[in-house]
């Protein structure tokens, strides 16, 4: 690593004197660009006429252009949708001139159309996108406000190439950890369970941000661990001496759980202390706050236990078919909860001059999610590896059991980010640096109480009575998304009674499990960058270089007081004594099923606290301690980086070339867990020793470390065919580190699922070569038509592998093995099309229509191993699209939006029959607003109005894996701005 930094230092030392020679006798220019209402304009182009020299305003509308030849020059400022303005400015040697611009809307471009807030937000975003050196999309705060999106995850899916499951975000068909999530340019830490790289994006309110950028091609100044790209959330700073304040009060209704919601938002921004050196004010304060109470919930069917078995005729006993996949375990899940989310951002900046600025910005988010989950579980097991084809076509089993569970959980996620940044222009040098600290935490408290019936298994005794050798029950329709069962066995006799096998009197409390855990993530970062404007002949150029260090920690553990209890069945713990509802919902899964009974957790807690029941309750050290040891991991990562790049403007062609070098050192700790049955160890909860259920384990602490260095060359071209027509071409490289949960050398075993889960400390980071070509046509009526293609060649991509253990000496021989592995290579091809425009060419009132749309096509070929050959990259949807039609004036706005995400592989199995797929899904949202009086707006919005289902399947669509309905949400409220 020392040699790397020596090389960068040598390049810098040699280059600086050379380019400094070009700067003799030069001067600087700075200023601010505003509209005629006093609002600053980010992304305005500042050009020295007759040269290739230029720059763009930052998010606050300010700019600094250094290295301008001495003398009088003509400066032009242009902004999409505004009339260009030129000024004659005198530049003196080693001096800094000031040129502020005030722009007016273009009457020719927009005619007599009134500019609404929706158009204005798009206008600002497009201008920033237009002047960027790399390929990126920008979402301004106004644009985010156009859609009924409460969090960052939902807002981002409106962009081309972006998919979201409501928490994690994926770009261009690649896994979520291939995308680097930033706040003000630095990586935010994650607190997701298991050490996932990216924070859950639904924790962050969209309304505390000033903008978001999706950078699809990296610059050498970007972190290199981002194969897919970078999502950068910006909190912004105050831009005007006039105070800006807004407050938003709203309420809503969750139709699925029939509960009312409410939210409050407020913002304030103002600059202070106007001086001669900075007539925009030397001090700025900007604050945003968001508070949301949401009564969430969903109905879900989970069938995650499909296995192949022999199917025999129930009448003749003859084999009908081999390897028929049967759902051996499926569950109904009814979730309800209350989510309380706080989000706040504060930015304080000090700008003694227009070319020196220091910013302290903080963002804090917290989400408390208290909920209750009711789950009815149906174990439909094989008996001797066979299932039975019944006369009516249903599938029968001779081994069945029912389980009902209630879980109370309290999840608290906190995320704190602090940036201290500074930048200054000194002569023809621009220097910036910063310190960043990010801390995320997740505290999860969970109590699961389970009731079960006896196992209805042929020849086994229940209550001392042997069961007959006959089919116990059937699956009504195994190919239906709405799986259900039916008992055909009718108990009889004094010992068994006559109640049906799934009658509530058959259930007894058998387990109380606490799954409390903590996750912590921290990131401390420092950086320093320098940039020098100079000329190569008459061509304006900029040389930049910088260094960076990131020090990251991630740890997961269970508190010592996390305890599990096994319960021996008795009359006192029969489910009938603990009922919350005998029928929780007869409209389950959009009215297609009845859920069944549900237990009352408060009654269970009263039972557990009653000393009279102590003989039935037994602390289970095996499950308590083994769960804690299996969960533990501790990871430390250090990344040191340096880069150098040069940009040159050749008339209409910009060429940018550079290299970044990153060295990573990682250390991990975890435990390897081996579980087994020992007849000499205690057997808890009255379990049958004949079942040989695991009751003991061994723990082996394991530590590992890894070092690697990545070289990341980068070349990009930007050609301005006209002022509004741009071609871009880029060849970039990047890499992506695996999720921490995939790397740590841990192992755990599930006897119930016959599954071994193993970490992989030898997992290598993926490395990609990326080629992007993009055409952009910016429209005078504040719109864009763009189309592009991209290609990614990804070596050593990571995927979740499911195989079978073949080891005659292992007690787990024949069990499933789950482990993340490196694939050979993946090739991703894609095309993106965007059309956003105001339909000003239409006659009359129709000219106030706005149409926004994008479509992304992605195709991939991934080679995991020789057995599977070529297949689709997991997480890659072939088709994604967005369409929105809005009618917007100064008075009111109405809009309907559709989002589509096509099907994709969630996880790879050992073969195509065992791949898990997420099916394609459309979602429709509508919203509108009306301005009542100046500053006061009433708004209304509805989300998921079609109650679109989320459907996953196992191998093919006839085998449901997950089916979920979340229902629609409606919201309305008032916003007041002054």
LINDAJO-V894271 format. One record per residue. RES is the residue in one letter. NEAR is the number of other ideal C-beta (glycine too) atoms within 8 Angstrom. Layout:
# LINDAJO-V894271
RES&NEAR / RES&NEAR
This chain:
# LINDAJO-V894271
X&7 / X&5 / X&6 / X&11 / X&11 / X&8 / X&8 / X&14 / X&8 / X&8 / X&10 / X&10 / X&8 / X&8 / X&10 / X&9 / X&8 / X&8 / X&12 / X&10 / X&7 / X&10 / X&12 / X&6 / X&5 / X&14 / X&13 / X&17 / X&16 / X&15 / X&12 / X&14 / X&16 / X&14 / X&11 / X&8 / X&5 / X&7 / X&8 / X&12 / X&15 / X&12 / X&14 / X&17 / X&13 / X&15 / X&10 / X&11 / X&9 / X&5 / X&9 / X&9 / X&11 / X&11 / X&8 / X&11 / X&15 / X&8 / X&10 / X&12 / X&14 / X&12 / X&14 / X&12 / X&14 / X&13 / X&14 / X&13 / X&9 / X&9 / X&6 / X&6 / X&13 / X&10 / X&14 / X&11 / X&15 / X&11 / X&13 / X&12 / X&11 / X&12 / X&8 / X&9 / X&10 / X&9 / X&9 / X&8 / X&11 / X&7 / X&15 / X&8 / X&7 / X&6 / X&8 / X&9 / X&12 / X&8 / X&10 / X&9 / X&12 / X&9 / X&15 / X&8 / X&10 / X&10 / X&7 / X&6 / X&9 / X&14 / X&8 / X&4 / X&10 / X&7 / X&9 / X&11 / X&9 / X&13 / X&12 / X&10 / X&14 / X&16 / X&12 / X&14 / X&14 / X&16 / X&14 / X&15 / X&13 / X&12 / X&9 / X&8 / X&8 / X&11 / X&11 / X&11 / X&10 / X&13 / X&14 / X&12 / X&11 / X&12 / X&12 / X&14 / X&9 / X&12 / X&14 / X&10 / X&9 / X&9 / X&12 / X&14 / X&14 / X&13 / X&13 / X&15 / X&13 / X&12 / X&11 / X&12 / X&13 / X&13 / X&11 / X&14 / X&6 / X&6 / X&8 / X&11 / X&16 / X&15 / X&14 / X&14 / X&15 / X&15 / X&10 / X&11 / X&12 / X&12 / X&15 / X&11 / X&12 / X&13 / X&14 / X&13 / X&7 / X&14 / X&11 / X&14 / X&14 / X&13 / X&14 / X&11 / X&8 / X&8 / X&15 / X&13 / X&9 / X&13 / X&13 / X&12 / X&15 / X&11 / X&12 / X&15 / X&14 / X&12 / X&12 / X&13 / X&17 / X&9 / X&13 / X&14 / X&13 / X&17 / X&14 / X&14 / X&13 / X&14 / X&13 / X&13 / X&9 / X&11 / X&12 / X&13 / X&11 / X&14 / X&12 / X&11 / X&13 / X&13 / X&15 / X&12 / X&13 / X&12 / X&15 / X&12 / X&12 / X&13 / X&12 / X&12 / X&8 / X&6 / X&6 / X&11 / X&10 / X&11 / X&9 / X&13 / X&8 / X&13 / X&11 / X&13 / X&11 / X&15 / X&9 / X&11 / X&10 / X&6 / X&7 / X&8 / X&14 / X&9 / X&16 / X&11 / X&14 / X&10 / X&11 / X&10 / X&13 / X&12 / X&13 / X&9 / X&7 / X&9 / X&9 / X&3 / X&7 / X&11 / X&8 / X&13 / X&14 / X&11 / X&11 / X&16 / X&13 / X&15 / X&11 / X&15 / X&12 / X&14 / X&11 / X&12 / X&10 / X&12 / X&13 / X&14 / X&14 / X&11 / X&16 / X&11 / X&17 / X&9 / X&15 / X&8 / X&9 / X&13 / X&8 / X&8 / X&12 / X&11 / X&13 / X&12 / X&10 / X&10 / X&5 / X&4 / X&6 / X&6 / X&8 / X&7 / X&7 / X&7 / X&7 / X&10 / X&12 / X&14 / X&14 / X&10 / X&12 / X&11 / X&11 / X&14 / X&12 / X&14 / X&13 / X&9 / X&12 / X&10 / X&12 / X&12 / X&14 / X&11 / X&16 / X&12 / X&14 / X&10 / X&16 / X&10 / X&12 / X&9 / X&14 / X&8 / X&8 / X&13 / X&10 / X&10 / X&10 / X&10 / X&12 / X&10 / X&14 / X&11 / X&14 / X&12 / X&14 / X&12 / X&13 / X&10 / X&14 / X&9 / X&13 / X&11 / X&11 / X&16 / X&12 / X&13 / X&12 / X&12 / X&12 / X&13 / X&11 / X&12 / X&9 / X&4 / X&5 / X&10 / X&13 / X&13 / X&11 / X&11 / X&5 / X&4 / X&5 / X&11 / X&12 / X&14 / X&16 / X&11 / X&13 / X&16 / X&12 / X&14 / X&12 / X&17 / X&14 / X&16 / X&12 / X&9 / X&14 / X&10 / X&13 / X&12 / X&14 / X&12 / X&18 / X&11 / X&14 / X&10 / X&15 / X&10 / X&11 / X&10 / X&10 / X&10 / X&14 / X&6 / X&8 / X&10 / X&10 / X&13 / X&12 / X&10 / X&10 / X&13 / X&8 / X&15 / X&11 / X&17 / X&12 / X&17 / X&13 / X&13 / X&7 / X&14 / X&9 / X&11 / X&11 / X&12 / X&14 / X&12 / X&13 / X&11 / X&11 / X&9 / X&10 / X&14 / X&12 / X&11 / X&6 / X&8 / X&7 / X&11 / X&7 / X&5 / X&9 / X&6 / X&13 / X&6 / X&6 / X&7 / X&12 / X&16 / X&14 / X&12 / X&13 / X&9 / X&8 / X&9 / X&5 / X&9 / X&7 / X&9 / X&14 / X&9 / X&11 / X&8 / X&11 / X&9 / X&12 / X&6 / X&10 / X&5 / X&7 / X&4 / X&8 / X&10 / X&8 / X&6 / X&7 / X&8 / X&14 / X&7 / X&7 / X&10 / X&9 / X&11 / X&13 / X&11 / X&15 / X&10 / X&12 / X&14 / X&11 / X&11 / X&10 / X&11 / X&12 / X&12 / X&15 / X&12 / X&16 / X&12 / X&16 / X&10 / X&15 / X&10 / X&12 / X&10 / X&11 / X&10 / X&10 / X&15 / X&13 / X&13 / X&9 / X&7 / X&4 / X&5 / X&10 / X&12 / X&13 / X&10 / X&13 / X&16 / X&12 / X&11 / X&10 / X&13 / X&11 / X&13 / X&10 / X&13 / X&11 / X&16 / X&10 / X&13 / X&9 / X&12 / X&8 / X&5 / X&5 / X&13 / X&7 / X&13 / X&12 / X&13 / X&14 / X&9 / X&9 / X&8 / X&4 / X&8 / X&13 / X&12 / X&14 / X&7 / X&9 / X&14 / X&12 / X&11 / X&7 / X&5 / X&9 / X&11 / X&9 / X&6 / X&5 / X&13 / X&11 / X&8 / X&5 / X&6 / X&9 / X&7 / X&14 / X&9 / X&13 / X&13 / X&16 / X&10 / X&12 / X&6 / X&11 / X&14 / X&8 / X&8 / X&13 / X&10 / X&5 / X&7 / X&4 / X&4 / X&11 / X&6 / X&5 / X&11 / X&10 / X&10 / X&8 / X&11 / X&6 / X&13 / X&11 / X&12 / X&9 / X&12 / X&12 / X&12 / X&11 / X&10 / X&10 / X&13 / X&15 / X&9 / X&15 / X&9 / X&14 / X&11 / X&13 / X&11 / X&14 / X&13 / X&14 / X&14 / X&15 / X&11 / X&12 / X&10 / X&12 / X&9 / X&5 / X&6 / X&10 / X&11 / X&10 / X&14 / X&8 / X&13 / X&11 / X&14 / X&13 / X&14 / X&13 / X&14 / X&9 / X&12 / X&10 / X&16 / X&11 / X&13 / X&12 / X&11 / X&14 / X&9 / X&9 / X&8 / X&8 / X&7 / X&5 / X&3 / X&8 / X&5 / X&7 / X&10 / X&10 / X&5 / X&10 / X&4 / X&7 / X&4 / X&6 / X&5 / X&8 / X&10 / X&11 / X&10 / X&12 / X&6 / X&9 / X&7 / X&8 / X&11 / X&8 / X&8 / X&8 / X&8 / X&8 / X&8 / X&10 / X&12 / X&8 / X&15 / X&8 / X&17 / X&10 / X&16 / X&12 / X&11 / X&11 / X&9 / X&7 / X&5 / X&5 / X&9 / X&11 / X&13 / X&12 / X&15 / X&10 / X&14 / X&11 / X&13 / X&13 / X&13 / X&14 / X&14 / X&10 / X&12 / X&12 / X&14 / X&10 / X&11 / X&15 / X&14 / X&13 / X&14 / X&12 / X&8 / X&12 / X&9 / X&8 / X&4 / X&7 / X&9 / X&10 / X&13 / X&9 / X&9 / X&13 / X&12 / X&11 / X&4 / X&11 / X&7 / X&12 / X&14 / X&10 / X&13 / X&8 / X&15 / X&9 / X&15 / X&10 / X&11 / X&11 / X&13 / X&10 / X&11 / X&10 / X&9 / X&12 / X&14 / X&12 / X&13 / X&10 / X&11 / X&10 / X&12 / X&10 / X&15 / X&11 / X&14 / X&10 / X&15 / X&9 / X&12 / X&13 / X&14 / X&11 / X&9 / X&12 / X&11 / X&8 / X&8 / X&12 / X&6 / X&7 / X&5 / X&4 / X&7 / X&4 / X&10 / X&10 / X&7 / X&10 / X&11 / X&12 / X&10 / X&11 / X&12 / X&11 / X&9 / X&13 / X&8 / X&11 / X&13 / X&11 / X&16 / X&10 / X&14 / X&10 / X&15 / X&10 / X&11 / X&11 / X&11 / X&13 / X&13 / X&10 / X&9 / X&5 / X&8 / X&4 / X&5 / X&4 / X&8 / X&13 / X&12 / X&11 / X&16 / X&11 / X&12 / X&11 / X&12 / X&11 / X&14 / X&9 / X&14 / X&8 / X&12 / X&10 / X&15 / X&12 / X&11 / X&8 / X&4 / X&5 / X&10 / X&6 / X&5 / X&12 / X&9 / X&15 / X&13 / X&12 / X&13 / X&13 / X&9 / X&10 / X&14 / X&11 / X&16 / X&8 / X&15 / X&9 / X&14 / X&10 / X&12 / X&9 / X&6 / X&5 / X&9 / X&14 / X&9 / X&14 / X&10 / X&13 / X&11 / X&11 / X&12 / X&11 / X&9 / X&8 / X&15 / X&14 / X&9 / X&9 / X&12 / X&11 / X&7 / X&8 / X&8 / X&9 / X&11 / X&12 / X&12 / X&13 / X&11 / X&9 / X&9 / X&10 / X&9 / X&10 / X&11 / X&14 / X&12 / X&14 / X&11 / X&11 / X&10 / X&10 / X&6 / X&5 / X&4 / X&7 / X&10 / X&12 / X&10 / X&13 / X&10 / X&12 / X&12 / X&10 / X&12 / X&9 / X&8 / X&10 / X&9 / X&9 / X&11 / X&12 / X&13 / X&13 / X&15 / X&12 / X&7 / X&5 / X&5 / X&13 / X&14 / X&12 / X&12 / X&13 / X&11 / X&13 / X&10 / X&12 / X&11 / X&12 / X&11 / X&15 / X&10 / X&11 / X&10 / X&11 / X&10 / X&8 / X&5
